[in-house]
Amino acid sequence: MLLKKCKVCNENFEKPYYCGLPEWERMKFCGRKCYYQSKKDHTPWNKGTKGIMKAWNKGLKGMQVAWNKGLPSPKDEDSPSWKGEKVGYSGLHKWVASNLGKPMKCECCEQVFENPHKIHWANKSREYKRELSDWLRLCASCHIAYDRGNLTL
């Protein structure tokens, strides 16, 4: 045990010597009452900053509204964020889904699903071209069989 002096009431108290203590013990106070009493006069780090600090996302909503007013969307070829043929796997699938919609019927087994997540966009040529005619609507089981080469269309 260590003998310490409280910062608030100046009384001596014993403090056990080990880690994992609550904050009021680490800060050398005799108890929670003195710890909270010491916090009364504490000023927060951001006092007086009202109106000075600005949000990082302040203009985002305005840009989203501007896309609806005739400016190029990020999905369009006129957009500065258009990647063309350098698009990644998920970006290409999102592009196909946005242009062709969410499929509900498998082109192989012709089964209709209520959940659009059960149907996948499969690439015919396996080269992942940015051509809408190069994509098939397949259910999960037909997609696996098509990718393994067991299914031809």
RATA-V445630 format. One record per pair of residues at least 4 apart in sequence whose ideal C-beta (glycine too) atoms are under 8 Angstrom apart, sorted by sequence separation. I is the first residue (numbers start at 0). J is the second residue. D is the distance in Angstrom with one decimal. If there is no record, write none. Layout:
I&J&D / I&J&D
This chain:
5&9&6.1 / 20&24&4.1 / 21&25&7.3 / 22&26&5.9 / 24&28&7.4 / 29&33&5.3 / 30&34&7.0 / 31&35&6.1 / 32&36&6.3 / 33&37&6.4 / 34&38&6.9 / 35&39&7.3 / 37&41&7.4 / 42&46&5.0 / 48&52&5.2 / 53&57&6.2 / 58&62&6.2 / 59&63&6.6 / 60&64&6.6 / 61&65&6.3 / 62&66&6.8 / 63&67&7.4 / 64&68&6.7 / 66&70&5.5 / 71&75&4.6 / 74&78&7.2 / 77&81&7.3 / 82&86&4.6 / 86&90&4.4 / 87&91&6.8 / 88&92&6.7 / 89&93&6.3 / 90&94&6.4 / 91&95&6.5 / 92&96&6.3 / 93&97&6.2 / 94&98&6.4 / 95&99&5.7 / 96&100&7.2 / 105&109&6.2 / 122&126&7.2 / 124&128&6.3 / 130&134&8.0 / 137&141&4.3 / 138&142&6.7 / 139&143&6.6 / 140&144&6.5 / 141&145&6.0 / 142&146&6.3 / 143&147&6.4 / 145&149&7.6 / 4&9&6.1 / 5&10&5.2 / 15&20&7.4 / 20&25&5.2 / 23&28&5.0 / 28&33&4.3 / 65&70&5.0 / 66&71&7.7 / 73&78&4.9 / 76&81&5.3 / 82&87&8.0 / 86&91&4.9 / 96&101&6.3 / 104&109&6.4 / 105&110&5.0 / 112&117&4.2 / 122&127&5.6 / 128&133&5.1 / 137&142&4.2 / 144&149&4.4 / 145&150&4.5 / 4&10&7.3 / 5&11&7.8 / 14&20&7.9 / 28&34&4.2 / 66&72&5.3 / 71&77&3.9 / 72&78&6.3 / 75&81&6.9 / 104&110&7.1 / 105&111&8.0 / 112&118&5.8 / 122&128&7.9 / 144&150&4.0 / 4&11&5.7 / 5&12&6.2 / 23&30&6.8 / 45&52&7.4 / 66&73&7.8 / 71&78&4.4 / 73&80&4.8 / 76&83&7.7 / 104&111&4.8 / 105&112&7.7 / 126&133&7.8 / 145&152&7.3 / 3&11&7.2 / 4&12&7.8 / 23&31&5.1 / 26&34&6.4 / 73&81&7.4 / 82&90&6.9 / 86&94&6.8 / 103&111&5.9 / 104&112&7.5 / 137&145&6.0 / 2&11&5.9 / 3&12&5.9 / 28&37&6.6 / 103&112&6.0 / 124&133&5.5 / 141&150&6.2 / 2&12&7.7 / 3&13&7.5 / 14&24&6.0 / 23&33&7.8 / 103&113&7.6 / 123&133&5.1 / 135&145&7.5 / 2&13&6.0 / 3&14&4.9 / 23&34&3.7 / 26&37&7.8 / 122&133&6.2 / 123&134&6.8 / 1&13&6.9 / 2&14&7.8 / 22&34&7.3 / 103&115&6.2 / 122&134&6.2 / 123&135&5.9 / 0&13&4.5 / 1&14&4.9 / 14&27&7.5 / 102&115&6.7 / 105&118&6.2 / 121&134&6.9 / 122&135&7.7 / 0&14&6.9 / 1&15&7.6 / 101&115&3.9 / 104&118&7.3 / 120&134&5.1 / 121&135&4.5 / 0&15&5.9 / 1&16&5.2 / 103&118&6.4 / 120&135&7.3 / 121&136&7.7 / 0&16&6.8 / 102&118&4.2 / 120&136&6.8 / 121&137&4.6 / 12&29&4.3 / 101&118&7.6 / 119&136&7.8 / 135&152&6.8 / 12&30&8.0 / 102&120&7.1 / 118&136&5.6 / 119&137&5.7 / 10&29&5.7 / 118&137&7.0 / 119&138&7.4 / 6&26&7.5 / 74&94&6.7 / 118&138&5.7 / 119&139&6.4 / 6&27&5.8 / 7&28&6.3 / 8&29&6.4 / 99&120&7.4 / 117&138&6.0 / 118&139&8.0 / 121&142&5.1 / 5&27&7.1 / 6&28&6.1 / 7&29&7.7 / 117&139&6.2 / 4&27&7.6 / 5&28&5.5 / 74&97&5.8 / 119&142&4.7 / 3&27&5.4 / 5&29&4.0 / 96&120&6.4 / 121&145&5.7 / 8&33&5.6 / 95&120&5.0 / 121&146&7.4 / 7&33&3.9 / 112&138&6.9 / 6&33&7.3 / 7&34&7.9 / 5&33&5.4 / 92&120&5.9 / 107&135&7.9 / 110&138&6.0 / 7&36&5.4 / 106&135&5.4 / 123&152&7.9 / 7&37&5.3 / 106&136&4.9 / 107&137&5.7 / 108&138&6.4 / 6&37&6.3 / 105&136&6.3 / 106&137&6.4 / 107&138&7.4 / 99&131&6.1 / 104&136&6.6 / 105&137&5.6 / 108&140&8.0 / 98&131&5.8 / 105&138&4.0 / 108&141&5.8 / 102&136&3.7 / 107&141&4.2 / 94&129&7.1 / 99&134&6.7 / 91&127&5.7 / 95&131&6.9 / 105&141&5.6 / 91&129&6.8 / 107&145&7.4 / 88&127&7.1 / 95&134&5.3 / 86&129&7.0 / 107&150&6.5 / 84&129&6.3 / 107&152&6.3 / 83&129&7.4 / 106&152&7.1
